[in-house]
Amino acid sequence: MTHKQIFSDARWLMPQRDMDAALFRSVFDAVKGEKAEITISGLGYFILYINGRRVGNDEFVPAVSDYHDRPNMSLSYPLNDEWSHRIYCLKYDITDYLCDGENVIGIMVGGGFYHQNMRLAEGTMSYGKIKVCYKIDIGDREILSDKNAVYKAGFFRQSNLFHGEIHDYTSFDRNWNTAKANKRGWQRVQVGTAPKTEYYIQDCPTDKVAKILKPELVKNFGEYSVYKISENITGYPVIRTKAGEKVELECAEEISEDGDIDNTSVGYGHQRERFILTADRDGEYHPYLCWFGFRYFSLSNNAEPVEVRVIYSDVAVTSRFECSDETLNWFAKTFINTQLCNMHGSIPSDCPHRERLGYTGDGQLTCDTVMTQLDAQSFYRKWIYDICDCQDKNTGHVQHTAPFQGGGGGPAGWGGAIINVPYAFYRHYGDKKFLSEVFNNMEKFVDYMESRSENGLIVREEKDGWCLGEWCTPQRVEIPEPFVNTTMFITQLEKMCEMAKTLGESTKRYDKLISAYRKGVNEKYFDGTGYLDGLQGADAFALYCGLGDEKTLDRLCRKYEALNEFDTGIFGTPILLEVLYKSGNGKLATKLLSNKNTVSFETMRLAGATTLWENWNAESSHSHPMFGASTAFLFGEILGIKQTADSVCYDEVAISPVFDELDFAKGYITTPHGRIAVEWKNSGEKISVEIELCNGINASFVYGDKKIKLSTGKNQIEI
């Protein structure tokens, strides 16, 4: 929609000078009880008050998007792409907030991703000044944001999404958003033109406070103390102090050996998650327009912690898994916690502190897993639009982050999100109309990948830019980028064939490309038995895209039987497990998934991690969900809940658990029809299976040559 369709003739209001955050204020007349609704957007984030009362409980709104064109991005690589833009707006019923006569609207606005000028690692990403626009529909009239509004800095001295906030409440008027406000110190707003973009009413999840945790003391250092909470989270501490005190707080994921905070993983020391305040009265204080990613925090001893508010997108967990192996139990729980930490503004981020970006690589890796385990339909519908917005209209190139905030990546593992995410979305939710809407974007991406190919291999992306293949292997990445990108793209072309058939389109082009790329890989990398001497899962990459033979599979199995740990990165790990499970080698796959050697999820568990690490060796971020993509096998293989090949929405299900390596497993997922629950026990002499189905699912239990039709309700089976 256009600006006028959403906001009528309302104006965008800005401070006269460049500011991190500001308070905006205006007045309007109303009658108590009069029906009223406000449509509002504040860029980057806003909090709305009417007559001193906060409206709603949303945090960090509106949802992050590629808002509009940005001038003068200073990137370390060339960027000539042209893409689409959108701004999200929210609606609130404010009827119950009104009083007779003069009413006051107060809006707190901070930079978020929109006005972010402190973290410059990805370039200059600021879109311009913070701003706000609103329209109130009240009775038969409109009240519009206009030049009569005023603003001031208020208590804000700094508000930055990556570096935190500094508040100074000295002489602050706490009645700023009421009729009792002191009128001194306010300035007239600058009125700006409406950003040239598309406008949408936000229908994806907002961030909310999900739970409250109580901190406990780790160590008192005299001038300050260090506290911890039970798990690595996103949100912020709430602290209590006295009037006149200056308080400093800093958050981190880890502590050093002597008990002090260690912020290496959240910004290598130069990027610090801090909250500094000067209090005007005894009471509680917290940040407003930023969150932190942390488990520990230091706090000066002139204050005490009250609680920690855990905040992320309002997405429900709709699954559960438990088994006889503690590593796998930890893995299931820890992935959920990691993923939730990385869901803000309806984008799936790579980490919630250092970068906070919607990396297409990380997001496409975990999308199917998240859709299986969480109620994420509206979340991913929005993110698919972000991916499409960030596709070059001319070449079909897809950015490595969506919304675009810079960042490195590669063509298939990152850009391929434009195929993988809509494909997973369709399989889970069956929205054929939406699939048709974005299919042209996928076709453009295929065009792009063809243009980056030579001799049947994908060999480049953008000139002087990134072109990664595999990432985060235990040792240095050695598996060649063209091999990784080409084999992964072949699987994306196979998905294009499926989606084309669904939409009644020809698959001829994709079939031809699959043959050409398979030929290219074989001519360059096949050594007569397998690929690249099995380097970092190379044989699995090949088998995954339909290459190799029984000898290749045998070599793969013998290697990992002997190794009994991973040597793969973020793509190779789930691909390896997928190939093993699908080829009937589930015992080896489960053994690898639960292995207790150095390169394992057990290493993270024994280190006390409550979120997944970016690297197998604990370097860098300790809250990266990408390796959690493999939790899909807990549900699809160990519990055995799988859609049949032609099914969507779990209309047709084959339940075929892998019983090896475990004594029992139980859990459930929630489909569009309802819940599917599986529980099995293996005594060594017999296996007892209980399967509970909701209405609307056609399901069978499959074990070897045995196929048993299942009914709605509980089904008992013994093997």
TALINSUL-V642147 format. One record per run of one state. SS is the DSSP state (A for helix, B for strand, O for the rest). FROM is the first residue (numbers start at 1). TO is the last residue. If there is no record, write none. Layout:
ss = {SS & SS}
from = {FROM & FROM}
to = {TO & TO}
This chain:
ss = {O & A & O & B & O & B & O & B & O & B & O & B & O & B & O & B & O & B & O & A & O & B & O & B & O & B & O & B & O & B & O & B & O & B & O & B & O & B & O & B & O & B & O & B & O & B & O & B & O & B & O & A & O & B & O & B & O & B & O & B & O & B & O & B & O & A & O & B & O & B & O & B & A & B & O & A & O & B & O & B & O & B & O & A & O & A & O & A & O & B & O & B & O & A & O & A & B & O & B & A & O & A & O & A & O & A & O & A & O & A & O & B & O & B & O & B & O & B & O & B & O & B & O & B & O & B & O}
from = {1 & 3 & 8 & 12 & 15 & 21 & 31 & 36 & 44 & 45 & 51 & 53 & 55 & 59 & 60 & 61 & 62 & 86 & 94 & 95 & 98 & 101 & 111 & 131 & 139 & 141 & 145 & 150 & 153 & 156 & 161 & 164 & 169 & 187 & 189 & 190 & 193 & 198 & 202 & 207 & 214 & 216 & 221 & 224 & 242 & 246 & 253 & 254 & 256 & 261 & 263 & 264 & 268 & 273 & 279 & 283 & 286 & 292 & 301 & 303 & 314 & 317 & 318 & 320 & 324 & 326 & 342 & 343 & 345 & 347 & 349 & 359 & 360 & 374 & 375 & 377 & 390 & 391 & 392 & 398 & 399 & 401 & 402 & 411 & 416 & 417 & 430 & 432 & 452 & 453 & 455 & 457 & 459 & 481 & 503 & 508 & 526 & 527 & 531 & 532 & 545 & 550 & 564 & 572 & 583 & 586 & 594 & 601 & 607 & 626 & 639 & 641 & 644 & 652 & 656 & 664 & 671 & 675 & 683 & 687 & 694 & 698 & 704 & 706 & 710 & 713 & 719}
to = {2 & 7 & 11 & 14 & 20 & 30 & 35 & 43 & 44 & 50 & 52 & 54 & 58 & 59 & 60 & 61 & 85 & 93 & 94 & 97 & 100 & 110 & 130 & 138 & 140 & 144 & 149 & 152 & 155 & 160 & 163 & 168 & 186 & 188 & 189 & 192 & 197 & 201 & 206 & 213 & 215 & 220 & 223 & 241 & 245 & 252 & 253 & 255 & 260 & 262 & 263 & 267 & 272 & 278 & 282 & 285 & 291 & 300 & 302 & 313 & 316 & 317 & 319 & 323 & 325 & 341 & 342 & 344 & 346 & 348 & 358 & 359 & 373 & 374 & 376 & 389 & 390 & 391 & 397 & 398 & 400 & 401 & 410 & 415 & 416 & 429 & 431 & 451 & 452 & 454 & 456 & 458 & 480 & 502 & 507 & 525 & 526 & 530 & 531 & 544 & 549 & 563 & 571 & 582 & 585 & 593 & 600 & 606 & 625 & 638 & 640 & 643 & 651 & 655 & 663 & 670 & 674 & 682 & 686 & 693 & 697 & 703 & 705 & 709 & 712 & 718 & 719}
